Amino acid sequence: MSRGPSRAPLEQRIGEFGASRAPLVIWLVLVVLGAAALVCAMIPVGPERLGVTGSITVATAFAWGLAARTGGRPLVFGPLALCCGLAAVLSDHDLLLTGAAVGTAAVSAVLGVMITVPAAGLLAAARECVVALACAAIGAMAAVGFAPAIQKERFEYVGLGLAFAAAIVLVYRLGAGFHGLGRRGLIIVAIGGVVLAATLLYAELLRRYGSTGLVDELLGWVHWSREHLGAFPRPIAAVLGVPALAYGCHMRARRRQGWWVCAFGVAATAPAATALANPAVSVREAGL
């Protein structure tokens, strides 16, 4: 995965599931069935428990897939995710349901980044961004399927924090540790860290201490975009997440250290995985 692509993208993406195709087929069936159940629950069509069943299915499949993709133990983490999901649902406790939801969102965000493959050109890099965000979108449906009791900003921050921490831990091994970064790699990672911190800090300061005039002007831009375009882009995804994911996939076609750039791709997949948690945003707007 770290060198130039010698196999088709699909073969690269699924290669870590092993020589046998049976685990891959089972995984794909679980994801499709879980996503279908969640869509039916959102319409709504079918039994009342269809949504939570789809959430548990997707959470289990994504934990299994992430472990398989990163060389872990899918037969350990898959059943563990299943047990955690069942325990949260059977307990019907808000704290456990919220924990299951934010955990599912974080796993989905990380899997969206890890499931990408090296991309030599612009179109290939754009394709990988679409794949990552599609994975996060399924995770967003699974997260709200647990019906968590959340405070929106806290849910988004915790989801992003967990996803970023997990991505760094996994990338440390996939990217050959810190010593292989090189000067350019260190500069890129430092810039990414500064942009991430500055974006989060600016958003929080604006929300808490921004002047009424400035906030009203910014909200005017948001309303204009929603009225004419149907949605407003998430700043952290547009400024950092998608560019980092696209450039990281391109960089991985030549060097393993491109994984370090891809780690900042969770700034795109994490907001996508928590997008449906905001009751003020419709499903259509979240998709756009």
C-alpha angles and dihedrals in degrees: 000000000000099000133060112305110269095169135050114278092249092052091048092048096051100032094100092063088078138252093297118077093208096088090048093051091049091049094049091048091051093049093047093046092046093048091047091052091051093050090050090050091052094051085039111240129142135013121352094243093054093098097053090043089055091048093054091046094051093043091052094046094047093049089050092047094048092051092048093046094052098042096259132128110284092178088061103040097039095058089039091057090046092053092047092050094048092047092052093048096044092048091051087205116151094221094053093043091051091048091051090049097050091043091053091049092050094048090048092051093050094044089051089060097039095049091062122102132211113288121201098188141038096258092048090051090050089051091055091051090054091050092050094049092046089055090049091049091058088049090052091058091047092050095055090042088074088061094227124195101232147166101224102224093043092049092051094046094048091047092050093045094050092045094048093047092049092046092052092050092050095042091051087070099033092048095050095253129278096302093068096055098090125198095293092047092051091051092050093048091047091051090048091051092049093048091048093049094043093049094050093043094048092049092049094046091048091050094049105032108014117131117253093242094051093045091049091050092050091046088052090059090048092051092047091051092048092048097047103026101027096239145030120238119245103248096217091052095045096043100038118358105058096036091049093049093047095046092042092054089048092049092049089063086072108021137024089226088077085084088074090060091045089057088073087057087087084076084074102034097043095056088046091051091052097037096103091053089078107086091199091064119074124221089250093053092046089053093049 
